[in-house]
Amino acid sequence: MPTTETLLAFFAATALFAYMPGPALLYTAAQTVSRGQRAGFMAAAGIHLGCYVHVLAAAFGLSAVFAVVPSLYFALKLAGGLYLVFLGVQMIRTKVSNGTVPTLPQKSSRRAFVDSILVEVLNPKVAVFFIAFLPQFVSPEASLPIWAQFLVLGMVVNLAFTSADIVTVLFASQVKKKLARTSRFQDLTRWIGGSLLVGLGLKLATDRT
């Protein structure tokens, strides 16, 4: 494995990237504010699982395909952005009756989980991040093969990012609980959450990087 100094640098950089406000944290916050804590946790779980696709891709070199075929990167980025916009519009249009905080049935919980997996898988920037970030901490002289080092380091990064998502869900749910549970407030949270998703989707789809 890498040296102690390299590992310390890796953990410090991972923590910085994990807790720096970004699309994943905004996404889980939007789900929590508009649909409740349960939806937020399901979103975090879906993102965590979907991220393993990118970890595996980085470990076995599949992410490098984006550098060779730019059109594939653009197509996946556009699909992911449009899907986020679709989820945002759908969230805004969902009505809440009687001014009560919505509780997701089992079917809706599964849907939130699946949606989050797709959002993560369809974000090629995550793949590019792993293929750019992890090689800096991989050692060819280590006892573990390079692909195994990629897997281990990638799993650590994913767990760190998920811990940040969980903290975001807990914080957002506490903020929501302290606010009035009126139908007007529920409409506002739907618009805030939906608008965040639409904004993230448009940014992902139109970003040139």
Backbone as JSON Lines, residues from 0, in Angstrom:
{"i":0,"aa":"M","n":[0.84,-1.2,0.0],"ca":[0.0,0.0,0.0],"c":[0.88,1.25,0.0]}
{"i":1,"aa":"P","n":[0.28,2.43,-0.28],"ca":[1.05,3.67,-0.29],"c":[1.69,3.95,1.07]}
{"i":2,"aa":"T","n":[2.64,4.88,1.1],"ca":[3.31,5.24,2.34],"c":[2.35,5.95,3.28]}
{"i":3,"aa":"T","n":[2.77,6.08,4.55],"ca":[1.94,6.75,5.55],"c":[1.66,8.2,5.15]}
{"i":4,"aa":"E","n":[2.68,8.89,4.64],"ca":[2.49,10.27,4.22],"c":[1.47,10.37,3.1]}
{"i":5,"aa":"T","n":[1.54,9.43,2.16],"ca":[0.6,9.43,1.04],"c":[-0.83,9.16,1.52]}
{"i":6,"aa":"L","n":[-0.96,8.22,2.46],"ca":[-2.29,7.9,2.99],"c":[-2.89,9.08,3.76]}
{"i":7,"aa":"L","n":[-2.05,9.78,4.52],"ca":[-2.54,10.95,5.26],"c":[-3.02,12.02,4.28]}
{"i":8,"aa":"A","n":[-2.27,12.21,3.22],"ca":[-2.69,13.18,2.2],"c":[-3.98,12.73,1.53]}
{"i":9,"aa":"F","n":[-4.11,11.42,1.3],"ca":[-5.32,10.87,0.69],"c":[-6.54,11.11,1.58]}
{"i":10,"aa":"F","n":[-6.43,10.81,2.88],"ca":[-7.57,10.99,3.79],"c":[-7.94,12.47,3.91]}
{"i":11,"aa":"A","n":[-6.95,13.34,3.96],"ca":[-7.22,14.77,4.07],"c":[-7.94,15.29,2.83]}
{"i":12,"aa":"A","n":[-7.45,14.88,1.66],"ca":[-8.06,15.33,0.41],"c":[-9.47,14.75,0.26]}
{"i":13,"aa":"T","n":[-9.63,13.49,0.66],"ca":[-10.95,12.84,0.57],"c":[-11.97,13.56,1.45]}
{"i":14,"aa":"A","n":[-11.58,13.88,2.68],"ca":[-12.49,14.59,3.59],"c":[-12.86,15.95,3.03]}
{"i":15,"aa":"L","n":[-11.89,16.63,2.44],"ca":[-12.14,17.95,1.86],"c":[-13.15,17.86,0.73]}
{"i":16,"aa":"F","n":[-12.94,16.92,-0.18],"ca":[-13.85,16.77,-1.32],"c":[-15.23,16.29,-0.85]}
{"i":17,"aa":"A","n":[-15.28,15.41,0.15],"ca":[-16.54,14.84,0.6],"c":[-17.46,15.89,1.22]}
{"i":18,"aa":"Y","n":[-16.88,16.77,2.05],"ca":[-17.7,17.73,2.78],"c":[-17.76,19.1,2.13]}
{"i":19,"aa":"M","n":[-17.16,19.23,0.97],"ca":[-17.28,20.47,0.21],"c":[-18.65,20.46,-0.49]}
{"i":20,"aa":"P","n":[-19.45,21.52,-0.33],"ca":[-20.78,21.55,-0.96],"c":[-20.69,21.29,-2.45]}
{"i":21,"aa":"G","n":[-21.48,20.33,-2.91],"ca":[-21.46,19.96,-4.31],"c":[-22.79,19.38,-4.73]}
{"i":22,"aa":"P","n":[-22.89,18.88,-5.96],"ca":[-24.15,18.36,-6.48],"c":[-24.77,17.26,-5.63]}
{"i":23,"aa":"A","n":[-23.97,16.32,-5.12],"ca":[-24.52,15.21,-4.35],"c":[-25.17,15.7,-3.05]}
{"i":24,"aa":"L","n":[-24.49,16.63,-2.37],"ca":[-25.05,17.17,-1.12],"c":[-26.31,17.98,-1.4]}
{"i":25,"aa":"L","n":[-26.3,18.75,-2.47],"ca":[-27.5,19.52,-2.83],"c":[-28.65,18.59,-3.2]}
{"i":26,"aa":"Y","n":[-28.31,17.5,-3.87],"ca":[-29.35,16.54,-4.27],"c":[-30.0,15.9,-3.05]}
{"i":27,"aa":"T","n":[-29.2,15.42,-2.1],"ca":[-29.77,14.79,-0.91],"c":[-30.52,15.8,-0.06]}
{"i":28,"aa":"A","n":[-30.02,17.04,-0.01],"ca":[-30.73,18.08,0.73],"c":[-32.08,18.38,0.08]}
{"i":29,"aa":"A","n":[-32.12,18.43,-1.24],"ca":[-33.37,18.68,-1.95],"c":[-34.38,17.57,-1.69]}
{"i":30,"aa":"Q","n":[-33.92,16.33,-1.73],"ca":[-34.82,15.21,-1.46],"c":[-35.36,15.27,-0.03]}
{"i":31,"aa":"T","n":[-34.5,15.63,0.92],"ca":[-34.91,15.67,2.32],"c":[-35.89,16.81,2.58]}
{"i":32,"aa":"V","n":[-35.58,17.99,2.07],"ca":[-36.44,19.15,2.3],"c":[-37.81,18.97,1.69]}
{"i":33,"aa":"S","n":[-37.87,18.4,0.5],"ca":[-39.14,18.31,-0.2],"c":[-39.93,17.04,0.12]}
{"i":34,"aa":"R","n":[-39.24,15.95,0.5],"ca":[-39.95,14.68,0.67],"c":[-39.73,14.02,2.03]}
{"i":35,"aa":"G","n":[-38.86,14.57,2.85],"ca":[-38.68,14.03,4.19],"c":[-37.37,13.28,4.38]}
{"i":36,"aa":"Q","n":[-37.09,12.97,5.66],"ca":[-35.82,12.34,6.01],"c":[-35.66,10.97,5.36]}
{"i":37,"aa":"R","n":[-36.73,10.2,5.32],"ca":[-36.63,8.86,4.74],"c":[-36.19,8.92,3.29]}
{"i":38,"aa":"A","n":[-36.75,9.87,2.53],"ca":[-36.35,10.02,1.13],"c":[-34.89,10.44,1.04]}
{"i":39,"aa":"G","n":[-34.46,11.29,1.97],"ca":[-33.06,11.71,1.97],"c":[-32.11,10.54,2.18]}
{"i":40,"aa":"F","n":[-32.44,9.68,3.14],"ca":[-31.59,8.51,3.39],"c":[-31.61,7.54,2.21]}
{"i":41,"aa":"M","n":[-32.77,7.38,1.58],"ca":[-32.84,6.52,0.4],"c":[-32.01,7.1,-0.74]}
{"i":42,"aa":"A","n":[-32.04,8.44,-0.86],"ca":[-31.23,9.09,-1.89],"c":[-29.75,8.87,-1.62]}
{"i":43,"aa":"A","n":[-29.33,9.01,-0.36],"ca":[-27.93,8.8,0.0],"c":[-27.51,7.35,-0.29]}
{"i":44,"aa":"A","n":[-28.4,6.4,0.03],"ca":[-28.08,4.99,-0.22],"c":[-27.97,4.72,-1.72]}
{"i":45,"aa":"G","n":[-28.87,5.32,-2.5],"ca":[-28.81,5.12,-3.95],"c":[-27.55,5.7,-4.57]}
{"i":46,"aa":"I","n":[-27.17,6.89,-4.11],"ca":[-25.94,7.51,-4.61],"c":[-24.73,6.65,-4.24]}
{"i":47,"aa":"H","n":[-24.73,6.13,-3.01],"ca":[-23.62,5.29,-2.56],"c":[-23.47,4.06,-3.45]}
{"i":48,"aa":"L","n":[-24.58,3.38,-3.72],"ca":[-24.53,2.18,-4.54],"c":[-24.12,2.51,-5.98]}
{"i":49,"aa":"G","n":[-24.71,3.59,-6.52],"ca":[-24.38,3.97,-7.89],"c":[-22.93,4.36,-8.06]}
{"i":50,"aa":"C","n":[-22.34,4.89,-6.99],"ca":[-20.94,5.32,-7.06],"c":[-19.99,4.14,-7.27]}
{"i":51,"aa":"Y","n":[-20.39,2.96,-6.83],"ca":[-19.53,1.79,-7.0],"c":[-19.34,1.45,-8.48]}
{"i":52,"aa":"V","n":[-20.28,1.85,-9.32],"ca":[-20.12,1.64,-10.76],"c":[-18.89,2.42,-11.24]}
{"i":53,"aa":"H","n":[-18.75,3.65,-10.74],"ca":[-17.6,4.47,-11.14],"c":[-16.31,3.98,-10.51]}
{"i":54,"aa":"V","n":[-16.39,3.46,-9.28],"ca":[-15.21,2.91,-8.64],"c":[-14.68,1.72,-9.44]}
{"i":55,"aa":"L","n":[-15.58,0.84,-9.84],"ca":[-15.19,-0.33,-10.64],"c":[-14.66,0.11,-12.0]}
{"i":56,"aa":"A","n":[-15.3,1.11,-12.59],"ca":[-14.85,1.6,-13.89],"c":[-13.45,2.16,-13.8]}
{"i":57,"aa":"A","n":[-13.18,2.9,-12.72],"ca":[-11.84,3.45,-12.55],"c":[-10.82,2.34,-12.31]}
{"i":58,"aa":"A","n":[-11.21,1.35,-11.52],"ca":[-10.29,0.26,-11.19],"c":[-9.88,-0.54,-12.43]}
{"i":59,"aa":"F","n":[-10.8,-0.71,-13.34],"ca":[-10.5,-1.55,-14.51],"c":[-10.3,-0.72,-15.78]}
{"i":60,"aa":"G","n":[-10.11,0.6,-15.61],"ca":[-9.74,1.44,-16.74],"c":[-10.86,1.85,-17.66]}
{"i":61,"aa":"L","n":[-12.11,1.55,-17.3],"ca":[-13.21,1.85,-18.22],"c":[-13.46,3.35,-18.33]}
{"i":62,"aa":"S","n":[-13.13,4.1,-17.27],"ca":[-13.36,5.54,-17.31],"c":[-12.51,6.23,-18.37]}
{"i":63,"aa":"A","n":[-11.38,5.6,-18.71],"ca":[-10.5,6.2,-19.72],"c":[-11.17,6.27,-21.08]}
{"i":64,"aa":"V","n":[-12.25,5.49,-21.26],"ca":[-12.97,5.51,-22.54],"c":[-13.51,6.91,-22.83]}
{"i":65,"aa":"F","n":[-13.88,7.64,-21.77],"ca":[-14.41,8.99,-21.97],"c":[-13.39,9.91,-22.64]}
{"i":66,"aa":"A","n":[-12.11,9.69,-22.35],"ca":[-11.07,10.52,-22.95],"c":[-10.88,10.19,-24.43]}
{"i":67,"aa":"V","n":[-11.15,8.93,-24.77],"ca":[-10.97,8.48,-26.16],"c":[-12.2,8.8,-27.0]}
{"i":68,"aa":"V","n":[-13.38,8.73,-26.38],"ca":[-14.64,8.96,-27.09],"c":[-15.39,10.12,-26.41]}
{"i":69,"aa":"P","n":[-15.04,11.36,-26.73],"ca":[-15.68,12.52,-26.1],"c":[-17.19,12.55,-26.3]}
{"i":70,"aa":"S","n":[-17.67,12.05,-27.44],"ca":[-19.11,12.07,-27.71],"c":[-19.87,11.21,-26.71]}
{"i":71,"aa":"L","n":[-19.25,10.13,-26.24],"ca":[-19.89,9.28,-25.24],"c":[-20.02,10.03,-23.92]}
{"i":72,"aa":"Y","n":[-18.97,10.75,-23.56],"ca":[-19.01,11.57,-22.33],"c":[-20.12,12.6,-22.42]}
{"i":73,"aa":"F","n":[-20.21,13.27,-23.56],"ca":[-21.24,14.31,-23.74],"c":[-22.64,13.71,-23.67]}
{"i":74,"aa":"A","n":[-22.84,12.56,-24.33],"ca":[-24.16,11.93,-24.35],"c":[-24.6,11.51,-22.95]}
{"i":75,"aa":"L","n":[-23.68,10.93,-22.19],"ca":[-24.02,10.49,-20.84],"c":[-24.28,11.69,-19.94]}
{"i":76,"aa":"K","n":[-23.48,12.74,-20.1],"ca":[-23.66,13.95,-19.3],"c":[-25.02,14.59,-19.6]}
{"i":77,"aa":"L","n":[-25.4,14.63,-20.87],"ca":[-26.68,15.21,-21.26],"c":[-27.84,14.38,-20.71]}
{"i":78,"aa":"A","n":[-27.7,13.05,-20.8],"ca":[-28.76,12.17,-20.28],"c":[-28.93,12.35,-18.78]}
{"i":79,"aa":"G","n":[-27.83,12.42,-18.06],"ca":[-27.9,12.61,-16.62],"c":[-28.52,13.94,-16.25]}
{"i":80,"aa":"G","n":[-28.15,15.0,-16.97],"ca":[-28.7,16.33,-16.7],"c":[-30.19,16.38,-16.95]}
{"i":81,"aa":"L","n":[-30.63,15.81,-18.08],"ca":[-32.05,15.81,-18.4],"c":[-32.85,14.98,-17.41]}
{"i":82,"aa":"Y","n":[-32.25,13.91,-16.91],"ca":[-32.95,13.08,-15.93],"c":[-33.14,13.85,-14.62]}
{"i":83,"aa":"L","n":[-32.15,14.62,-14.21],"ca":[-32.28,15.45,-13.02],"c":[-33.37,16.5,-13.2]}
{"i":84,"aa":"V","n":[-33.41,17.11,-14.39],"ca":[-34.47,18.1,-14.67],"c":[-35.84,17.44,-14.58]}
{"i":85,"aa":"F","n":[-35.96,16.24,-15.13],"ca":[-37.22,15.5,-15.07],"c":[-37.63,15.24,-13.63]}
{"i":86,"aa":"L","n":[-36.69,14.82,-12.79],"ca":[-37.0,14.55,-11.38],"c":[-37.42,15.84,-10.67]}
{"i":87,"aa":"G","n":[-36.75,16.95,-11.0],"ca":[-37.09,18.22,-10.38],"c":[-38.49,18.68,-10.73]}
{"i":88,"aa":"V","n":[-38.83,18.6,-12.0],"ca":[-40.17,18.99,-12.44],"c":[-41.23,18.08,-11.8]}
{"i":89,"aa":"Q","n":[-40.92,16.79,-11.74],"ca":[-41.85,15.84,-11.12],"c":[-42.05,16.17,-9.64]}
{"i":90,"aa":"M","n":[-40.99,16.57,-8.95],"ca":[-41.08,16.92,-7.54],"c":[-41.95,18.16,-7.34]}
{"i":91,"aa":"I","n":[-41.77,19.15,-8.19],"ca":[-42.55,20.39,-8.09],"c":[-44.03,20.12,-8.31]}
{"i":92,"aa":"R","n":[-44.33,19.21,-9.22],"ca":[-45.73,18.94,-9.56],"c":[-46.44,18.05,-8.55]}
{"i":93,"aa":"T","n":[-45.69,17.4,-7.64],"ca":[-46.3,16.52,-6.66],"c":[-47.04,17.33,-5.61]}
{"i":94,"aa":"K","n":[-48.33,17.08,-5.45],"ca":[-49.14,17.83,-4.5],"c":[-49.12,17.17,-3.13]}
{"i":95,"aa":"V","n":[-49.17,18.0,-2.09],"ca":[-49.27,17.52,-0.71],"c":[-50.57,18.05,-0.13]}
{"i":96,"aa":"S","n":[-51.4,17.18,0.36],"ca":[-52.72,17.58,0.85],"c":[-52.74,17.7,2.36]}
{"i":97,"aa":"N","n":[-53.68,18.52,2.85],"ca":[-53.97,18.68,4.28],"c":[-52.82,19.27,5.07]}
{"i":98,"aa":"G","n":[-51.8,19.81,4.37],"ca":[-50.71,20.46,5.07],"c":[-49.87,19.55,5.93]}
{"i":99,"aa":"T","n":[-49.85,18.26,5.63],"ca":[-49.08,17.32,6.43],"c":[-47.76,17.03,5.76]}
{"i":100,"aa":"V","n":[-46.77,16.65,6.56],"ca":[-45.48,16.27,6.03],"c":[-45.62,14.93,5.31]}
{"i":101,"aa":"P","n":[-45.22,14.83,4.05],"ca":[-45.41,13.6,3.31],"c":[-44.58,12.46,3.86]}
{"i":102,"aa":"T","n":[-45.2,11.27,3.94],"ca":[-44.46,10.06,4.31],"c":[-44.47,9.14,3.11]}
{"i":103,"aa":"L","n":[-43.3,8.67,2.73],"ca":[-43.2,7.87,1.52],"c":[-43.62,6.43,1.76]}
{"i":104,"aa":"P","n":[-44.53,5.9,0.95],"ca":[-44.82,4.47,1.04],"c":[-43.65,3.68,0.54]}
{"i":105,"aa":"Q","n":[-43.7,2.36,0.74],"ca":[-42.57,1.51,0.37],"c":[-42.23,1.65,-1.1]}
{"i":106,"aa":"K","n":[-43.25,1.71,-1.95],"ca":[-43.02,1.83,-3.38],"c":[-42.29,3.12,-3.72]}
{"i":107,"aa":"S","n":[-42.7,4.24,-3.09],"ca":[-42.06,5.52,-3.33],"c":[-40.63,5.53,-2.81]}
{"i":108,"aa":"S","n":[-40.4,4.84,-1.7],"ca":[-39.05,4.75,-1.15],"c":[-38.13,4.03,-2.11]}
{"i":109,"aa":"R","n":[-38.61,2.96,-2.68],"ca":[-37.81,2.23,-3.67],"c":[-37.55,3.1,-4.89]}
{"i":110,"aa":"R","n":[-38.54,3.89,-5.27],"ca":[-38.37,4.76,-6.43],"c":[-37.29,5.81,-6.16]}
{"i":111,"aa":"A","n":[-37.31,6.39,-4.96],"ca":[-36.28,7.38,-4.6],"c":[-34.9,6.74,-4.64]}
{"i":112,"aa":"F","n":[-34.8,5.51,-4.2],"ca":[-33.54,4.77,-4.19],"c":[-33.06,4.52,-5.62]}
{"i":113,"aa":"V","n":[-33.96,4.06,-6.48],"ca":[-33.6,3.76,-7.87],"c":[-33.24,5.04,-8.62]}
{"i":114,"aa":"D","n":[-34.03,6.1,-8.41],"ca":[-33.73,7.37,-9.07],"c":[-32.33,7.85,-8.73]}
{"i":115,"aa":"S","n":[-31.95,7.71,-7.47],"ca":[-30.64,8.19,-7.03],"c":[-29.51,7.37,-7.63]}
{"i":116,"aa":"I","n":[-29.72,6.07,-7.77],"ca":[-28.72,5.23,-8.44],"c":[-28.51,5.72,-9.87]}
{"i":117,"aa":"L","n":[-29.6,5.96,-10.58],"ca":[-29.51,6.41,-11.97],"c":[-28.83,7.77,-12.07]}
{"i":118,"aa":"V","n":[-29.18,8.68,-11.15],"ca":[-28.57,10.0,-11.16],"c":[-27.05,9.89,-11.02]}
{"i":119,"aa":"E","n":[-26.6,9.01,-10.12],"ca":[-25.16,8.85,-9.9],"c":[-24.48,8.17,-11.08]}
{"i":120,"aa":"V","n":[-25.09,7.12,-11.6],"ca":[-24.48,6.37,-12.71],"c":[-24.4,7.24,-13.96]}
{"i":121,"aa":"L","n":[-25.4,8.09,-14.17],"ca":[-25.45,8.91,-15.37],"c":[-24.64,10.2,-15.25]}
{"i":122,"aa":"N","n":[-23.86,10.32,-14.2],"ca":[-23.01,11.51,-14.04],"c":[-21.57,11.14,-14.37]}
{"i":123,"aa":"P","n":[-21.11,11.41,-15.58],"ca":[-19.75,11.01,-15.97],"c":[-18.67,11.77,-15.22]}
{"i":124,"aa":"K","n":[-19.04,12.91,-14.61],"ca":[-18.04,13.67,-13.86],"c":[-17.52,12.87,-12.67]}
{"i":125,"aa":"V","n":[-18.35,11.99,-12.13],"ca":[-17.91,11.15,-11.02],"c":[-16.83,10.19,-11.51]}
{"i":126,"aa":"A","n":[-17.06,9.62,-12.69],"ca":[-16.06,8.71,-13.27],"c":[-14.75,9.43,-13.52]}
{"i":127,"aa":"V","n":[-14.84,10.64,-14.07],"ca":[-13.64,11.42,-14.35],"c":[-12.92,11.78,-13.05]}
{"i":128,"aa":"F","n":[-13.69,12.08,-12.0],"ca":[-13.08,12.41,-10.71],"c":[-12.24,11.24,-10.2]}
{"i":129,"aa":"F","n":[-12.8,10.04,-10.24],"ca":[-12.08,8.87,-9.72],"c":[-10.83,8.58,-10.54]}
{"i":130,"aa":"I","n":[-10.95,8.68,-11.85],"ca":[-9.8,8.34,-12.69],"c":[-8.71,9.41,-12.57]}
{"i":131,"aa":"A","n":[-9.09,10.63,-12.15],"ca":[-8.09,11.69,-11.97],"c":[-7.54,11.72,-10.56]}
{"i":132,"aa":"F","n":[-8.37,11.37,-9.57],"ca":[-8.0,11.5,-8.16],"c":[-7.23,10.3,-7.64]}
{"i":133,"aa":"L","n":[-7.73,9.1,-7.88],"ca":[-7.16,7.91,-7.27],"c":[-5.73,7.59,-7.7]}
{"i":134,"aa":"P","n":[-5.36,7.77,-8.99],"ca":[-3.98,7.42,-9.38],"c":[-2.9,8.16,-8.61]}
{"i":135,"aa":"Q","n":[-3.24,9.31,-8.03],"ca":[-2.24,10.07,-7.27],"c":[-1.81,9.35,-6.0]}
{"i":136,"aa":"F","n":[-2.62,8.38,-5.56],"ca":[-2.34,7.69,-4.3],"c":[-2.1,6.2,-4.48]}
{"i":137,"aa":"V","n":[-1.91,5.79,-5.71],"ca":[-1.63,4.38,-6.02],"c":[-0.13,4.2,-6.19]}
{"i":138,"aa":"S","n":[0.38,3.12,-5.6],"ca":[1.81,2.84,-5.67],"c":[2.08,1.56,-6.46]}
{"i":139,"aa":"P","n":[2.81,1.64,-7.58],"ca":[3.14,0.44,-8.36],"c":[4.0,-0.54,-7.58]}
{"i":140,"aa":"E","n":[4.72,-0.06,-6.56],"ca":[5.6,-0.93,-5.77],"c":[4.88,-1.63,-4.63]}
{"i":141,"aa":"A","n":[3.62,-1.33,-4.42],"ca":[2.87,-1.91,-3.31],"c":[2.6,-3.39,-3.55]}
{"i":142,"aa":"S","n":[2.33,-4.1,-2.46],"ca":[2.07,-5.54,-2.57],"c":[0.75,-5.82,-3.3]}
{"i":143,"aa":"L","n":[-0.22,-4.94,-3.12],"ca":[-1.5,-5.11,-3.81],"c":[-1.38,-4.68,-5.26]}
{"i":144,"aa":"P","n":[-2.04,-5.38,-6.18],"ca":[-2.04,-4.93,-7.57],"c":[-2.76,-3.59,-7.69]}
{"i":145,"aa":"I","n":[-2.46,-2.88,-8.77],"ca":[-3.0,-1.53,-8.93],"c":[-4.52,-1.53,-8.92]}
{"i":146,"aa":"W","n":[-5.16,-2.5,-9.6],"ca":[-6.63,-2.51,-9.65],"c":[-7.21,-2.69,-8.25]}
{"i":147,"aa":"A","n":[-6.55,-3.48,-7.41],"ca":[-7.04,-3.69,-6.05],"c":[-6.88,-2.42,-5.22]}
{"i":148,"aa":"Q","n":[-5.77,-1.7,-5.43],"ca":[-5.6,-0.43,-4.73],"c":[-6.69,0.57,-5.14]}
{"i":149,"aa":"F","n":[-7.02,0.57,-6.43],"ca":[-8.1,1.44,-6.9],"c":[-9.41,1.1,-6.18]}
{"i":150,"aa":"L","n":[-9.69,-0.19,-6.05],"ca":[-10.94,-0.6,-5.4],"c":[-10.97,-0.18,-3.94]}
{"i":151,"aa":"V","n":[-9.88,-0.42,-3.21],"ca":[-9.84,-0.09,-1.79],"c":[-9.97,1.42,-1.58]}
{"i":152,"aa":"L","n":[-9.15,2.18,-2.31],"ca":[-9.2,3.63,-2.17],"c":[-10.55,4.19,-2.62]}
{"i":153,"aa":"G","n":[-11.09,3.62,-3.68],"ca":[-12.39,4.07,-4.17],"c":[-13.5,3.81,-3.17]}
{"i":154,"aa":"M","n":[-13.46,2.68,-2.49],"ca":[-14.46,2.37,-1.47],"c":[-14.36,3.34,-0.3]}
{"i":155,"aa":"V","n":[-13.13,3.69,0.08],"ca":[-12.94,4.65,1.17],"c":[-13.53,6.01,0.78]}
{"i":156,"aa":"V","n":[-13.25,6.44,-0.44],"ca":[-13.79,7.72,-0.92],"c":[-15.31,7.68,-0.92]}
{"i":157,"aa":"N","n":[-15.88,6.59,-1.4],"ca":[-17.34,6.47,-1.46],"c":[-17.95,6.53,-0.07]}
{"i":158,"aa":"L","n":[-17.34,5.86,0.89],"ca":[-17.85,5.88,2.26],"c":[-17.77,7.29,2.85]}
{"i":159,"aa":"A","n":[-16.69,8.0,2.55],"ca":[-16.55,9.37,3.04],"c":[-17.62,10.28,2.45]}
{"i":160,"aa":"F","n":[-17.88,10.13,1.15],"ca":[-18.91,10.93,0.51],"c":[-20.29,10.6,1.08]}
{"i":161,"aa":"T","n":[-20.52,9.33,1.36],"ca":[-21.82,8.94,1.92],"c":[-22.0,9.48,3.33]}
{"i":162,"aa":"S","n":[-20.93,9.53,4.11],"ca":[-21.03,10.1,5.46],"c":[-21.45,11.57,5.38]}
{"i":163,"aa":"A","n":[-20.92,12.29,4.38],"ca":[-21.31,13.69,4.19],"c":[-22.77,13.79,3.77]}
{"i":164,"aa":"D","n":[-23.23,12.86,2.94],"ca":[-24.64,12.84,2.54],"c":[-25.55,12.62,3.74]}
{"i":165,"aa":"I","n":[-25.15,11.71,4.63],"ca":[-25.96,11.42,5.81],"c":[-26.04,12.63,6.73]}
{"i":166,"aa":"V","n":[-24.91,13.3,6.92],"ca":[-24.89,14.52,7.74],"c":[-25.82,15.57,7.13]}
{"i":167,"aa":"T","n":[-25.8,15.68,5.81],"ca":[-26.66,16.64,5.12],"c":[-28.13,16.31,5.33]}
{"i":168,"aa":"V","n":[-28.48,15.03,5.24],"ca":[-29.86,14.6,5.45],"c":[-30.32,14.94,6.87]}
{"i":169,"aa":"L","n":[-29.49,14.64,7.85],"ca":[-29.84,14.91,9.24],"c":[-30.02,16.4,9.48]}
{"i":170,"aa":"F","n":[-29.14,17.21,8.93],"ca":[-29.23,18.65,9.11],"c":[-30.47,19.21,8.43]}
{"i":171,"aa":"A","n":[-30.71,18.79,7.18],"ca":[-31.86,19.29,6.43],"c":[-33.17,18.88,7.08]}
{"i":172,"aa":"S","n":[-33.23,17.67,7.62],"ca":[-34.46,17.2,8.27],"c":[-34.74,17.96,9.55]}
{"i":173,"aa":"Q","n":[-33.68,18.33,10.29],"ca":[-33.87,19.11,11.51],"c":[-34.36,20.52,11.18]}
{"i":174,"aa":"V","n":[-33.82,21.09,10.13],"ca":[-34.29,22.41,9.7],"c":[-35.76,22.35,9.32]}
{"i":175,"aa":"K","n":[-36.12,21.29,8.62],"ca":[-37.51,21.15,8.18],"c":[-38.46,20.98,9.36]}
{"i":176,"aa":"K","n":[-38.04,20.22,10.38],"ca":[-38.9,19.98,11.54],"c":[-39.18,21.26,12.31]}
{"i":177,"aa":"K","n":[-38.24,22.2,12.3],"ca":[-38.4,23.42,13.07],"c":[-39.3,24.44,12.38]}
{"i":178,"aa":"L","n":[-39.62,24.19,11.13],"ca":[-40.48,25.1,10.39],"c":[-41.93,24.63,10.48]}
{"i":179,"aa":"A","n":[-42.82,25.54,10.23],"ca":[-44.26,25.23,10.34],"c":[-44.66,24.18,9.32]}
{"i":180,"aa":"R","n":[-45.56,23.28,9.76],"ca":[-46.03,22.21,8.87],"c":[-47.35,22.63,8.22]}
{"i":181,"aa":"T","n":[-47.29,23.64,7.4],"ca":[-48.48,24.12,6.7],"c":[-48.4,23.73,5.24]}
{"i":182,"aa":"S","n":[-49.54,23.77,4.59],"ca":[-49.56,23.43,3.16],"c":[-48.73,24.41,2.35]}
{"i":183,"aa":"R","n":[-48.73,25.69,2.78],"ca":[-47.92,26.69,2.08],"c":[-46.43,26.35,2.21]}
{"i":184,"aa":"F","n":[-46.04,25.92,3.41],"ca":[-44.63,25.54,3.61],"c":[-44.28,24.32,2.76]}
{"i":185,"aa":"Q","n":[-45.19,23.34,2.7],"ca":[-44.93,22.15,1.89],"c":[-44.79,22.5,0.42]}
{"i":186,"aa":"D","n":[-45.63,23.44,-0.06],"ca":[-45.49,23.88,-1.45],"c":[-44.14,24.54,-1.67]}
{"i":187,"aa":"L","n":[-43.71,25.34,-0.69],"ca":[-42.43,26.02,-0.81],"c":[-41.28,25.02,-0.86]}
{"i":188,"aa":"T","n":[-41.32,24.02,0.02],"ca":[-40.24,23.03,0.03],"c":[-40.21,22.22,-1.25]}
{"i":189,"aa":"R","n":[-41.37,21.93,-1.81],"ca":[-41.39,21.22,-3.1],"c":[-40.72,22.06,-4.18]}
{"i":190,"aa":"W","n":[-41.03,23.35,-4.19],"ca":[-40.45,24.24,-5.19],"c":[-38.94,24.4,-4.98]}
{"i":191,"aa":"I","n":[-38.53,24.5,-3.72],"ca":[-37.1,24.63,-3.45],"c":[-36.36,23.37,-3.87]}
{"i":192,"aa":"G","n":[-36.86,22.21,-3.42],"ca":[-36.22,20.95,-3.78],"c":[-36.22,20.7,-5.27]}
{"i":193,"aa":"G","n":[-37.37,20.91,-5.91],"ca":[-37.47,20.69,-7.35],"c":[-36.59,21.64,-8.14]}
{"i":194,"aa":"S","n":[-36.54,22.9,-7.71],"ca":[-35.72,23.88,-8.4],"c":[-34.23,23.56,-8.29]}
{"i":195,"aa":"L","n":[-33.83,23.04,-7.11],"ca":[-32.43,22.63,-6.94],"c":[-32.08,21.52,-7.93]}
{"i":196,"aa":"L","n":[-32.98,20.54,-8.08],"ca":[-32.71,19.44,-9.0],"c":[-32.67,19.92,-10.44]}
{"i":197,"aa":"V","n":[-33.62,20.79,-10.8],"ca":[-33.63,21.34,-12.17],"c":[-32.34,22.12,-12.43]}
{"i":198,"aa":"G","n":[-31.93,22.94,-11.46],"ca":[-30.71,23.71,-11.62],"c":[-29.48,22.82,-11.76]}
{"i":199,"aa":"L","n":[-29.41,21.77,-10.93],"ca":[-28.29,20.84,-11.03],"c":[-28.28,20.14,-12.38]}
{"i":200,"aa":"G","n":[-29.47,19.75,-12.84],"ca":[-29.57,19.08,-14.13],"c":[-29.13,19.95,-15.28]}
{"i":201,"aa":"L","n":[-29.56,21.21,-15.29],"ca":[-29.17,22.13,-16.34],"c":[-27.66,22.41,-16.31]}
{"i":202,"aa":"K","n":[-27.12,22.52,-15.09],"ca":[-25.68,22.76,-14.97],"c":[-24.88,21.57,-15.5]}
{"i":203,"aa":"L","n":[-25.33,20.37,-15.15],"ca":[-24.63,19.18,-15.61],"c":[-24.71,19.05,-17.13]}
{"i":204,"aa":"A","n":[-25.89,19.31,-17.68],"ca":[-26.08,19.13,-19.11],"c":[-25.36,20.18,-19.94]}
{"i":205,"aa":"T","n":[-25.2,21.39,-19.41],"ca":[-24.61,22.49,-20.2],"c":[-23.16,22.78,-19.84]}
{"i":206,"aa":"D","n":[-22.66,22.18,-18.77],"ca":[-21.27,22.42,-18.37],"c":[-20.33,21.86,-19.44]}
{"i":207,"aa":"R","n":[-19.37,22.65,-19.85],"ca":[-18.47,22.23,-20.93],"c":[-17.3,21.37,-20.42]}
{"i":208,"aa":"T","n":[-17.13,21.28,-19.12],"ca":[-16.0,20.5,-18.59],"c":[-16.41,19.08,-18.31]}
